[in-house]
C-alpha cells in the first residue's frame, strides 16, 4: 500500500492535571488548565510515521477538531513526523457538544476528500473514554476496521492487525482502505526534538469548517449534570477475623 494516512489527534486536559468540576455542574474546568495531545493519539501518530519511514506510505496528515488551540496539538504531530495538518475549526456550543459521532462524520468526509488509504486513531480519549470514534468512522465509510491494535503489519493490499481482547490476542487481516485504532502497547511514541519542533512551524495546516465538508454538528446527546465521584471513606483496622465479620455485619455487607 502506497498512499495517504489520516491520523486523528485530540486536544485533551493533560493526564497529570487534577480534574475540577465547574461550580454549576455543567462540565469540568478547562480555562487556565494545561492541555496536551491525547496519549492514544500520540501512539497513532507514531505508528503512521513509522509506516512512512519504512516507505510503506507516502504522506501522514494530522487532523484535529476544535478551537484555535487545537493547532498546537497538530504542531506536536507535525514535530513528531506528520507531513501536514488539517484543523477543523469548531468553537462555542458546537465544541462543547462535540462527540464521537460528529467527529466521525468529519473524519469520514476528510478521508474521502483526501483520498486516504488508511485512518489511524487512538482507541479512546482520556477525557471521555468513549472508544467509539474509530468504529463509527469505519461504519460511515463502510471500511473494514482493526481496533485495539497492538501490532500492525502491511502486507500488499492487506493489513495484519494483532488485537488486544479480553481473552488474550486476536490476529486478523483486513483489506484496504481501512480504519485502525491504536492500543497502549502498539509502540512507544517518540519525543519531538527541538529541530523538528522548529521544522514543524513551517509545515502547512489547512483550516476548514464542518460546513465546508457538509457535516452537521447537531448533537443527539445532552449533558444534564457532571459530578465528582464520592470521597472514599477511611478504612478501619481490625484485630481478629471475628472483629472483621462483626464490622461487615454492622455495615450490612453480610
C-alpha positions in Angstrom: 0.0 0.0 0.0 1.5 3.3 -1.0 -0.8 6.3 -0.2 -2.0 8.7 2.4 -2.7 8.1 6.1 -5.1 10.3 8.1 -4.4 10.5 11.8 -6.7 11.9 14.4 -5.2 14.0 17.2 -7.3 15.2 20.0 -6.5 18.1 22.4 -7.4 17.0 26.0 -6.7 18.1 29.5 -3.2 16.8 30.4 -3.2 13.4 32.1 -1.3 14.8 35.1 -3.8 17.5 35.8 -6.4 17.1 38.6 -9.8 17.5 37.1 -12.1 20.0 38.7 -15.9 20.2 38.2 -17.5 23.6 37.5 -19.5 25.1 40.3 -22.7 24.9 38.3 -22.0 21.2 37.5 -22.3 21.8 33.8 -18.9 20.3 33.0 -15.2 20.4 34.0 -13.0 23.4 34.3 -10.8 23.9 31.2 -9.8 27.6 31.4 -6.2 28.0 32.5 -5.7 24.3 32.5 -2.8 22.6 30.8 -3.8 20.6 27.7 -1.8 18.2 25.6 -2.3 15.5 22.9 -4.4 12.5 23.9 -1.8 9.8 24.7 -3.5 7.2 22.5 -3.4 9.7 19.6 0.4 10.0 20.2 0.6 6.3 19.6 -1.5 6.6 16.4 0.8 9.3 15.1 3.9 7.3 16.0 2.6 4.3 14.1 1.8 6.3 11.0 5.2 8.0 11.0 6.9 4.6 11.3 5.0 3.3 8.3 6.2 6.3 6.4 9.8 5.8 7.5 9.5 2.2 6.2 8.3 3.7 2.8 5.1 1.8 3.1 3.0 5.0 2.8 3.7 8.4 1.2 2.1 11.0 3.4 0.8 11.5 7.0 -1.9 14.0 7.6 -2.8 15.0 11.2 -6.4 16.1 11.8 -7.8 17.8 14.9 -11.3 19.2 15.6 -11.7 22.1 18.0 -10.9 25.8 18.7 -7.8 27.7 17.6 -5.7 26.0 20.4 -6.1 22.6 18.6 -3.4 23.8 16.2 -0.9 23.4 19.0 -1.8 19.7 19.1 -1.4 19.5 15.3 2.0 21.2 15.6 3.1 18.5 18.0 2.1 15.8 15.5 4.0 17.6 12.8 7.0 17.8 15.0 6.7 14.0 15.5 6.9 13.5 11.8 3.5 14.1 10.2 3.7 16.0 6.8 0.9 18.4 7.1 -2.2 19.2 9.2 -5.9 19.9 8.9 -7.6 22.0 11.6 -11.4 21.6 11.5 -12.5 24.7 13.4 -15.3 24.0 15.9 -16.0 26.6 18.6 -18.6 27.7 21.2 -21.6 25.5 21.9 -20.7 23.2 18.9 -17.4 22.4 20.5 -19.0 21.8 24.0 -21.4 19.3 22.3 -18.8 17.7 20.0 -19.0 13.9 20.4 -17.7 10.8 18.7 -20.5 10.8 16.1 -19.8 14.4 15.0 -16.0 13.8 14.8 -16.6 10.5 12.9 -18.6 12.4 10.3 -15.8 14.9 9.9 -13.1 12.2 9.6 -15.1 10.2 7.1 -15.6 13.3 5.0 -11.9 14.2 5.1 -10.9 10.6 4.3 -12.9 10.8 1.1 -11.7 14.3 0.3 -8.1 13.4 0.9 -8.4 10.0 -0.8 -6.8 8.4 2.2 -6.0 4.7 2.2 -5.8 4.4 6.0 -7.2 6.2 9.0 -5.4 5.7 12.3 -6.9 6.9 15.6 -6.3 6.3 19.3 -8.6 3.7 20.6 -10.1 6.2 23.0 -9.6 9.7 24.5 -8.7 10.1 28.2 -11.2 12.8 28.8 -14.5 11.0 27.8 -13.2 7.4 27.4 -15.8 6.8 24.7 -13.9 4.3 22.5 -16.4 5.0 19.6 -14.9 7.3 17.0 -12.8 4.6 15.2 -15.7 2.2 14.9 -18.2 4.9 13.8 -15.8 6.3 11.2 -15.4 2.8 9.7 -19.1 2.4 9.6 -19.7 5.7 7.9 -17.1 4.9 5.3 -18.1 1.3 5.0 -14.4 0.3 5.5 -13.1 -2.7 7.5 -11.7 -1.9 10.9 -8.9 -3.2 13.1 -9.5 -1.9 16.7 -7.3 -2.2 19.8 -4.2 -2.8 17.7 -1.1 -3.9 19.5 0.8 -4.8 16.3 0.3 -3.6 12.7 1.9 -5.0 9.5 1.2 -4.1 5.9 1.1 -7.0 3.5 0.4 -5.9 -0.1 -3.2 -4.7 -0.2 -4.0 -6.2 3.3 -3.2 -5.2 6.8 -2.4 -7.7 9.5 -3.6 -6.5 12.9 -2.9 -8.1 16.3 -5.8 -7.0 18.6 -5.9 -7.0 22.4 -9.1 -8.7 23.5 -10.3 -9.9 26.9 -9.1 -13.5 26.2 -5.6 -12.5 25.0 -4.6 -11.6 21.5 -6.5 -12.0 18.2 -4.9 -11.7 14.8 -7.0 -10.5 11.8 -6.3 -9.4 8.3 -8.3 -6.5 6.7 -8.4 -5.1 3.2 -7.5 -1.5 2.5 -8.7 1.2 2.8 -9.3 0.6 6.5 -9.6 2.2 9.9 -7.3 1.2 12.7 -7.3 2.2 16.4 -4.1 2.1 18.5 -3.9 0.4 21.8 -1.4 1.2 24.5 1.2 -1.5 23.6 1.4 -0.7 19.8 4.5 1.4 20.2 6.3 4.0 22.4 5.8 7.5 20.9 9.0 9.5 20.2 9.7 12.8 21.8 9.6 15.8 19.4 13.2 17.1 19.2 13.9 20.9 19.1 15.0 20.8 15.4 11.8 19.0 14.4 9.7 21.4 16.5 11.3 24.3 14.5 10.6 22.5 11.2 7.0 21.9 12.2 6.4 25.6 12.3 7.0 25.7 8.6 4.7 22.8 7.7 1.2 23.7 6.4 -2.0 23.5 8.4 -5.2 23.9 6.4 -8.2 25.4 8.1 -11.6 24.1 7.3 -15.1 24.3 8.8 -17.5 21.4 9.2 -19.9 23.1 6.8 -17.2 23.0 4.1 -17.3 19.2 4.5 -21.1 19.1 4.5 -21.1 17.9 8.1 -24.0 18.7 10.5 -22.7 19.0 14.1 -26.2 18.8 15.7 -25.7 16.6 18.9 -28.2 13.9 19.9 -26.9 14.0 23.5 -27.4 16.4 26.3 -25.2 16.5 29.4 -27.6 17.0 32.4 -25.1 17.2 35.2 -21.4 16.5 36.0 -20.3 15.5 39.5 -17.1 14.4 41.2 -17.0 10.8 42.4 -17.9 10.5 46.1 -14.9 10.7 48.5 -13.6 7.3 49.6 -14.2 6.7 53.3 -11.3 5.9 55.5 -10.5 2.3 56.2 -10.6 0.6 59.7 -8.1 -1.9 61.0 -9.4 -4.9 62.9 -7.5 -7.3 65.2 -9.3 -10.6 64.5 -11.5 -12.4 62.0 -14.4 -12.1 64.4 -14.0 -8.3 64.5 -14.0 -8.2 60.7 -17.2 -10.3 60.5 -18.8 -8.0 63.1 -17.8 -4.9 61.2 -19.2 -6.4 57.9 -22.5 -7.2 59.7 -22.8 -3.7 61.1 -22.3 -2.3 57.6 -24.9 -4.6 56.2 -22.4 -6.3 53.8 -23.1 -9.8 55.1 
